[in-house]
Amino acid sequence: MKNDQERENKLKEAVRDVLSTVCRKDENGVFYEEIYADRDTLDACTLKKICNDDYPREKFWELLDECYRDCEWDYADNVIKRVLEDEAVAELIENLAEDEVRELIRDQFYVKYPAKHYLAQDVLVDLIVDTGDLNYDFTSNSIGGHYNASDDSIPEEASLLWLARQQGYKKSELKKALADKGNAQSPLLKSIYRETLNCSTHMNALVFLVKMTLEEYFTLHDGINKERERNKSCYLSERTGRGYLVLSKDTTCGLYDSWNGSGSILEIKLEKDVRLPFRCIASADHDGCHSYGIREIYGCGSDLWSDNAVKLIRPMKKAA
């Protein structure tokens, strides 16, 4: 029994010696072999499957497993084969069952999926804002120069009003700028009027267009999911989530109607960085995952989505 244990220990040591030449070590000192990514980016179909899932991070790993499961076996078999070719190992495995030997070797390393490669991929995220106006199919933004604006009133739930307040303006200041047809000194208030003037449909949501890595996208959704129960109400005042993200003042922003395949000029001029609470986000997904995408509507490329727009993602520490 003692001799068998000594032999097994020697075999494990010999196996690790070979693995040190054919594999890498992770931060915990464990040997691994990493699968080479067979494509530069995830395709649109895969991104849709990920974004349309309630838990996109888990869906990503599920799809990665489906894609690379067979490849994992091939990589593992190749490593085992190289270990078995070593003379020191060959001497120690005489008279041992092949399955037993392969299992012993397999226990000394793992095969890593190329997740890091895809997690660094840029995603074109449409951050749709809901400050209570989703409950009205976003018709609350039909104000100012909009063809369907019946008077000078501004609904309290309008996300354009929320934005003006977030940027430091009062409701009365926005109302005056809209009534004066954009004749205001403020670039923000002037651009809000122009944005409403150039709408051709009536279900326009406020949207921020940002590029973020897939890893950042998952971090954002983890935070949104954590406080989902807190933010179920149609009314913003009843939502109690505390997570938020900070967007650069250079972020592309405007009105977008995904239901009718339309929108405005997407040229609202922010004057300072935006603190966007998770409780104010109706959806945050890759463009085109829901109804008509912006690229489909406008015939544009990815340049419309702002680089380095996300300055901070701050999830709440504890859920309800």
Contacts in CASP RR format, 6 or more apart in sequence:
PFRMAT RR
TARGET T0000
AUTHOR 0000-0000-0000
METHOD contacts of the structure
MODEL  1
MKNDQERENKLKEAVRDVLSTVCRKDENGVFYEEIYADRDTLDACTLKKI
CNDDYPREKFWELLDECYRDCEWDYADNVIKRVLEDEAVAELIENLAEDE
VRELIRDQFYVKYPAKHYLAQDVLVDLIVDTGDLNYDFTSNSIGGHYNAS
DDSIPEEASLLWLARQQGYKKSELKKALADKGNAQSPLLKSIYRETLNCS
THMNALVFLVKMTLEEYFTLHDGINKERERNKSCYLSERTGRGYLVLSKD
TTCGLYDSWNGSGSILEIKLEKDVRLPFRCIASADHDGCHSYGIREIYGC
GSDLWSDNAVKLIRPMKKAA
7 92 0 8 1.000
8 104 0 8 1.000
10 92 0 8 1.000
11 89 0 8 1.000
11 92 0 8 1.000
11 93 0 8 1.000
11 101 0 8 1.000
11 104 0 8 1.000
12 104 0 8 1.000
12 108 0 8 1.000
14 86 0 8 1.000
14 88 0 8 1.000
14 89 0 8 1.000
14 92 0 8 1.000
15 83 0 8 1.000
15 89 0 8 1.000
15 104 0 8 1.000
15 105 0 8 1.000
15 108 0 8 1.000
16 31 0 8 1.000
16 108 0 8 1.000
17 86 0 8 1.000
17 88 0 8 1.000
18 82 0 8 1.000
18 83 0 8 1.000
18 86 0 8 1.000
18 88 0 8 1.000
18 89 0 8 1.000
19 31 0 8 1.000
19 79 0 8 1.000
19 83 0 8 1.000
19 108 0 8 1.000
19 109 0 8 1.000
20 31 0 8 1.000
22 33 0 8 1.000
22 79 0 8 1.000
22 82 0 8 1.000
22 83 0 8 1.000
23 31 0 8 1.000
23 32 0 8 1.000
23 33 0 8 1.000
23 79 0 8 1.000
23 109 0 8 1.000
24 31 0 8 1.000
24 32 0 8 1.000
24 33 0 8 1.000
24 34 0 8 1.000
25 31 0 8 1.000
25 32 0 8 1.000
26 32 0 8 1.000
26 112 0 8 1.000
30 109 0 8 1.000
30 110 0 8 1.000
31 108 0 8 1.000
31 109 0 8 1.000
31 110 0 8 1.000
32 109 0 8 1.000
32 110 0 8 1.000
32 111 0 8 1.000
32 112 0 8 1.000
33 75 0 8 1.000
33 76 0 8 1.000
33 78 0 8 1.000
33 79 0 8 1.000
33 109 0 8 1.000
33 110 0 8 1.000
33 111 0 8 1.000
33 112 0 8 1.000
34 111 0 8 1.000
34 112 0 8 1.000
34 113 0 8 1.000
34 114 0 8 1.000
35 68 0 8 1.000
35 71 0 8 1.000
35 72 0 8 1.000
35 75 0 8 1.000
35 111 0 8 1.000
35 112 0 8 1.000
35 113 0 8 1.000
35 114 0 8 1.000
36 114 0 8 1.000
37 114 0 8 1.000
37 117 0 8 1.000
37 118 0 8 1.000
41 118 0 8 1.000
41 121 0 8 1.000
42 50 0 8 1.000
42 118 0 8 1.000
42 121 0 8 1.000
42 214 0 8 1.000
46 63 0 8 1.000
47 123 0 8 1.000
47 286 0 8 1.000
47 289 0 8 1.000
48 286 0 8 1.000
48 288 0 8 1.000
48 289 0 8 1.000
49 59 0 8 1.000
49 63 0 8 1.000
50 56 0 8 1.000
50 59 0 8 1.000
50 60 0 8 1.000
50 63 0 8 1.000
50 286 0 8 1.000
51 285 0 8 1.000
51 286 0 8 1.000
51 289 0 8 1.000
52 285 0 8 1.000
52 289 0 8 1.000
53 59 0 8 1.000
54 225 0 8 1.000
55 221 0 8 1.000
55 225 0 8 1.000
56 217 0 8 1.000
56 218 0 8 1.000
56 221 0 8 1.000
57 218 0 8 1.000
57 221 0 8 1.000
57 222 0 8 1.000
60 115 0 8 1.000
60 118 0 8 1.000
60 214 0 8 1.000
60 218 0 8 1.000
61 115 0 8 1.000
64 113 0 8 1.000
64 115 0 8 1.000
64 118 0 8 1.000
65 113 0 8 1.000
68 113 0 8 1.000
68 114 0 8 1.000
72 111 0 8 1.000
72 113 0 8 1.000
75 111 0 8 1.000
76 106 0 8 1.000
76 109 0 8 1.000
76 111 0 8 1.000
79 105 0 8 1.000
79 109 0 8 1.000
79 111 0 8 1.000
80 102 0 8 1.000
80 105 0 8 1.000
80 106 0 8 1.000
83 89 0 8 1.000
83 105 0 8 1.000
84 90 0 8 1.000
84 93 0 8 1.000
84 101 0 8 1.000
84 105 0 8 1.000
93 101 0 8 1.000
118 214 0 8 1.000
119 213 0 8 1.000
119 214 0 8 1.000
119 215 0 8 1.000
119 218 0 8 1.000
120 213 0 8 1.000
120 214 0 8 1.000
120 215 0 8 1.000
121 213 0 8 1.000
121 214 0 8 1.000
122 211 0 8 1.000
122 212 0 8 1.000
122 213 0 8 1.000
122 214 0 8 1.000
122 302 0 8 1.000
123 211 0 8 1.000
123 212 0 8 1.000
123 213 0 8 1.000
123 214 0 8 1.000
123 217 0 8 1.000
123 286 0 8 1.000
124 209 0 8 1.000
124 211 0 8 1.000
124 286 0 8 1.000
124 287 0 8 1.000
124 295 0 8 1.000
124 302 0 8 1.000
124 305 0 8 1.000
125 209 0 8 1.000
125 210 0 8 1.000
125 211 0 8 1.000
125 212 0 8 1.000
125 217 0 8 1.000
125 284 0 8 1.000
125 285 0 8 1.000
125 286 0 8 1.000
125 287 0 8 1.000
125 305 0 8 1.000
126 207 0 8 1.000
126 208 0 8 1.000
126 209 0 8 1.000
126 256 0 8 1.000
126 258 0 8 1.000
126 283 0 8 1.000
126 284 0 8 1.000
126 285 0 8 1.000
126 286 0 8 1.000
126 287 0 8 1.000
126 288 0 8 1.000
126 293 0 8 1.000
126 294 0 8 1.000
127 207 0 8 1.000
127 208 0 8 1.000
127 209 0 8 1.000
127 210 0 8 1.000
127 247 0 8 1.000
127 276 0 8 1.000
127 281 0 8 1.000
127 283 0 8 1.000
127 284 0 8 1.000
128 205 0 8 1.000
128 206 0 8 1.000
128 207 0 8 1.000
128 256 0 8 1.000
128 258 0 8 1.000
128 281 0 8 1.000
128 282 0 8 1.000
128 283 0 8 1.000
128 284 0 8 1.000
129 159 0 8 1.000
129 162 0 8 1.000
129 163 0 8 1.000
129 205 0 8 1.000
129 206 0 8 1.000
129 207 0 8 1.000
129 208 0 8 1.000
129 276 0 8 1.000
129 280 0 8 1.000
129 281 0 8 1.000
129 282 0 8 1.000
130 159 0 8 1.000
130 205 0 8 1.000
130 236 0 8 1.000
130 280 0 8 1.000
130 281 0 8 1.000
130 282 0 8 1.000
131 157 0 8 1.000
131 158 0 8 1.000
131 159 0 8 1.000
131 161 0 8 1.000
131 162 0 8 1.000
131 236 0 8 1.000
131 280 0 8 1.000
132 140 0 8 1.000
132 157 0 8 1.000
132 159 0 8 1.000
132 234 0 8 1.000
132 235 0 8 1.000
132 236 0 8 1.000
133 139 0 8 1.000
133 140 0 8 1.000
133 141 0 8 1.000
133 155 0 8 1.000
133 157 0 8 1.000
133 158 0 8 1.000
133 159 0 8 1.000
133 205 0 8 1.000
134 205 0 8 1.000
134 234 0 8 1.000
134 282 0 8 1.000
135 157 0 8 1.000
135 234 0 8 1.000
135 235 0 8 1.000
136 155 0 8 1.000
136 157 0 8 1.000
137 203 0 8 1.000
137 259 0 8 1.000
138 159 0 8 1.000
138 203 0 8 1.000
138 204 0 8 1.000
138 205 0 8 1.000
138 257 0 8 1.000
139 148 0 8 1.000
139 202 0 8 1.000
139 203 0 8 1.000
140 155 0 8 1.000
140 157 0 8 1.000
140 158 0 8 1.000
140 159 0 8 1.000
141 158 0 8 1.000
141 159 0 8 1.000
141 160 0 8 1.000
141 196 0 8 1.000
141 204 0 8 1.000
141 205 0 8 1.000
141 206 0 8 1.000
141 255 0 8 1.000
142 148 0 8 1.000
142 149 0 8 1.000
142 196 0 8 1.000
142 199 0 8 1.000
142 202 0 8 1.000
142 204 0 8 1.000
143 149 0 8 1.000
143 153 0 8 1.000
143 154 0 8 1.000
143 155 0 8 1.000
143 158 0 8 1.000
143 160 0 8 1.000
143 178 0 8 1.000
143 196 0 8 1.000
144 152 0 8 1.000
144 178 0 8 1.000
144 179 0 8 1.000
144 193 0 8 1.000
144 196 0 8 1.000
144 197 0 8 1.000
145 178 0 8 1.000
145 181 0 8 1.000
145 193 0 8 1.000
145 196 0 8 1.000
145 197 0 8 1.000
146 196 0 8 1.000
146 197 0 8 1.000
146 199 0 8 1.000
146 202 0 8 1.000
147 199 0 8 1.000
147 200 0 8 1.000
148 202 0 8 1.000
149 196 0 8 1.000
152 175 0 8 1.000
152 178 0 8 1.000
152 179 0 8 1.000
154 160 0 8 1.000
154 161 0 8 1.000
154 171 0 8 1.000
154 174 0 8 1.000
154 175 0 8 1.000
154 178 0 8 1.000
155 161 0 8 1.000
157 235 0 8 1.000
157 236 0 8 1.000
159 205 0 8 1.000
159 206 0 8 1.000
159 280 0 8 1.000
160 174 0 8 1.000
160 192 0 8 1.000
160 195 0 8 1.000
160 196 0 8 1.000
160 206 0 8 1.000
160 255 0 8 1.000
161 171 0 8 1.000
161 174 0 8 1.000
162 206 0 8 1.000
162 236 0 8 1.000
162 280 0 8 1.000
163 188 0 8 1.000
163 192 0 8 1.000
163 206 0 8 1.000
163 253 0 8 1.000
163 268 0 8 1.000
163 274 0 8 1.000
164 171 0 8 1.000
164 173 0 8 1.000
164 174 0 8 1.000
164 188 0 8 1.000
164 189 0 8 1.000
164 192 0 8 1.000
165 171 0 8 1.000
166 274 0 8 1.000
166 275 0 8 1.000
167 188 0 8 1.000
167 270 0 8 1.000
167 271 0 8 1.000
167 272 0 8 1.000
167 274 0 8 1.000
169 186 0 8 1.000
169 188 0 8 1.000
169 189 0 8 1.000
173 186 0 8 1.000
173 189 0 8 1.000
174 189 0 8 1.000
174 192 0 8 1.000
176 184 0 8 1.000
177 183 0 8 1.000
177 184 0 8 1.000
177 186 0 8 1.000
177 189 0 8 1.000
177 190 0 8 1.000
177 192 0 8 1.000
177 193 0 8 1.000
178 189 0 8 1.000
178 192 0 8 1.000
178 193 0 8 1.000
178 196 0 8 1.000
181 193 0 8 1.000
182 189 0 8 1.000
182 190 0 8 1.000
182 193 0 8 1.000
182 194 0 8 1.000
183 190 0 8 1.000
184 190 0 8 1.000
184 193 0 8 1.000
186 271 0 8 1.000
187 269 0 8 1.000
187 271 0 8 1.000
188 268 0 8 1.000
188 269 0 8 1.000
188 270 0 8 1.000
188 271 0 8 1.000
190 269 0 8 1.000
191 267 0 8 1.000
191 268 0 8 1.000
191 269 0 8 1.000
192 268 0 8 1.000
194 265 0 8 1.000
194 267 0 8 1.000
195 254 0 8 1.000
195 255 0 8 1.000
195 264 0 8 1.000
195 265 0 8 1.000
195 266 0 8 1.000
195 267 0 8 1.000
195 268 0 8 1.000
196 255 0 8 1.000
196 264 0 8 1.000
198 264 0 8 1.000
198 265 0 8 1.000
199 255 0 8 1.000
199 257 0 8 1.000
199 262 0 8 1.000
199 263 0 8 1.000
199 264 0 8 1.000
200 262 0 8 1.000
200 263 0 8 1.000
201 257 0 8 1.000
201 260 0 8 1.000
201 261 0 8 1.000
201 262 0 8 1.000
201 263 0 8 1.000
202 257 0 8 1.000
203 257 0 8 1.000
203 259 0 8 1.000
203 260 0 8 1.000
204 255 0 8 1.000
204 256 0 8 1.000
204 257 0 8 1.000
204 262 0 8 1.000
204 263 0 8 1.000
204 264 0 8 1.000
205 255 0 8 1.000
205 256 0 8 1.000
205 257 0 8 1.000
205 258 0 8 1.000
205 282 0 8 1.000
206 253 0 8 1.000
206 254 0 8 1.000
206 255 0 8 1.000
207 253 0 8 1.000
207 254 0 8 1.000
207 255 0 8 1.000
207 256 0 8 1.000
207 266 0 8 1.000
207 294 0 8 1.000
208 247 0 8 1.000
208 251 0 8 1.000
208 252 0 8 1.000
208 253 0 8 1.000
208 254 0 8 1.000
208 274 0 8 1.000
208 276 0 8 1.000
208 309 0 8 1.000
209 251 0 8 1.000
209 252 0 8 1.000
209 253 0 8 1.000
209 266 0 8 1.000
209 287 0 8 1.000
209 294 0 8 1.000
209 304 0 8 1.000
209 305 0 8 1.000
209 306 0 8 1.000
209 309 0 8 1.000
210 247 0 8 1.000
210 251 0 8 1.000
210 252 0 8 1.000
210 305 0 8 1.000
210 306 0 8 1.000
210 309 0 8 1.000
210 310 0 8 1.000
211 302 0 8 1.000
211 305 0 8 1.000
211 306 0 8 1.000
211 307 0 8 1.000
211 308 0 8 1.000
211 309 0 8 1.000
212 220 0 8 1.000
212 309 0 8 1.000
212 310 0 8 1.000
216 310 0 8 1.000
216 313 0 8 1.000
217 284 0 8 1.000
217 286 0 8 1.000
219 313 0 8 1.000
219 315 0 8 1.000
220 245 0 8 1.000
220 284 0 8 1.000
220 313 0 8 1.000
221 284 0 8 1.000
222 315 0 8 1.000
223 243 0 8 1.000
223 278 0 8 1.000
223 313 0 8 1.000
223 315 0 8 1.000
223 316 0 8 1.000
224 278 0 8 1.000
224 281 0 8 1.000
224 284 0 8 1.000
226 315 0 8 1.000
226 316 0 8 1.000
226 319 0 8 1.000
227 240 0 8 1.000
227 241 0 8 1.000
227 242 0 8 1.000
227 243 0 8 1.000
227 278 0 8 1.000
227 279 0 8 1.000
227 315 0 8 1.000
227 316 0 8 1.000
227 319 0 8 1.000
227 320 0 8 1.000
229 319 0 8 1.000
229 320 0 8 1.000
230 239 0 8 1.000
230 240 0 8 1.000
230 241 0 8 1.000
230 279 0 8 1.000
230 319 0 8 1.000
230 320 0 8 1.000
231 239 0 8 1.000
231 240 0 8 1.000
231 241 0 8 1.000
231 278 0 8 1.000
231 279 0 8 1.000
232 239 0 8 1.000
233 239 0 8 1.000
236 279 0 8 1.000
236 280 0 8 1.000
239 279 0 8 1.000
240 279 0 8 1.000
240 320 0 8 1.000
241 277 0 8 1.000
241 278 0 8 1.000
241 279 0 8 1.000
241 316 0 8 1.000
242 277 0 8 1.000
242 316 0 8 1.000
243 277 0 8 1.000
243 278 0 8 1.000
243 279 0 8 1.000
243 314 0 8 1.000
243 315 0 8 1.000
243 316 0 8 1.000
244 275 0 8 1.000
244 276 0 8 1.000
244 277 0 8 1.000
244 278 0 8 1.000
244 314 0 8 1.000
245 275 0 8 1.000
245 276 0 8 1.000
245 278 0 8 1.000
245 310 0 8 1.000
245 312 0 8 1.000
245 313 0 8 1.000
245 314 0 8 1.000
246 273 0 8 1.000
246 274 0 8 1.000
246 275 0 8 1.000
246 276 0 8 1.000
246 310 0 8 1.000
246 311 0 8 1.000
246 312 0 8 1.000
246 314 0 8 1.000
247 273 0 8 1.000
247 274 0 8 1.000
247 276 0 8 1.000
247 309 0 8 1.000
247 310 0 8 1.000
247 311 0 8 1.000
248 273 0 8 1.000
248 306 0 8 1.000
248 308 0 8 1.000
248 309 0 8 1.000
248 310 0 8 1.000
248 311 0 8 1.000
249 270 0 8 1.000
249 271 0 8 1.000
249 272 0 8 1.000
249 273 0 8 1.000
249 274 0 8 1.000
250 270 0 8 1.000
250 306 0 8 1.000
250 309 0 8 1.000
251 270 0 8 1.000
251 274 0 8 1.000
251 306 0 8 1.000
251 309 0 8 1.000
252 266 0 8 1.000
252 304 0 8 1.000
252 305 0 8 1.000
252 306 0 8 1.000
252 309 0 8 1.000
253 266 0 8 1.000
253 268 0 8 1.000
253 270 0 8 1.000
253 274 0 8 1.000
254 264 0 8 1.000
254 265 0 8 1.000
254 266 0 8 1.000
254 267 0 8 1.000
254 268 0 8 1.000
255 263 0 8 1.000
255 264 0 8 1.000
255 266 0 8 1.000
256 263 0 8 1.000
256 264 0 8 1.000
256 266 0 8 1.000
256 294 0 8 1.000
256 297 0 8 1.000
257 263 0 8 1.000
258 288 0 8 1.000
258 290 0 8 1.000
258 291 0 8 1.000
258 292 0 8 1.000
258 293 0 8 1.000
259 291 0 8 1.000
259 292 0 8 1.000
260 292 0 8 1.000
261 291 0 8 1.000
261 292 0 8 1.000
261 293 0 8 1.000
261 296 0 8 1.000
261 297 0 8 1.000
262 292 0 8 1.000
262 297 0 8 1.000
263 297 0 8 1.000
266 294 0 8 1.000
266 298 0 8 1.000
266 304 0 8 1.000
273 311 0 8 1.000
278 315 0 8 1.000
278 316 0 8 1.000
283 290 0 8 1.000
287 293 0 8 1.000
287 294 0 8 1.000
287 295 0 8 1.000
287 305 0 8 1.000
288 294 0 8 1.000
288 295 0 8 1.000
288 296 0 8 1.000
294 300 0 8 1.000
294 304 0 8 1.000
295 301 0 8 1.000
295 302 0 8 1.000
298 304 0 8 1.000
END
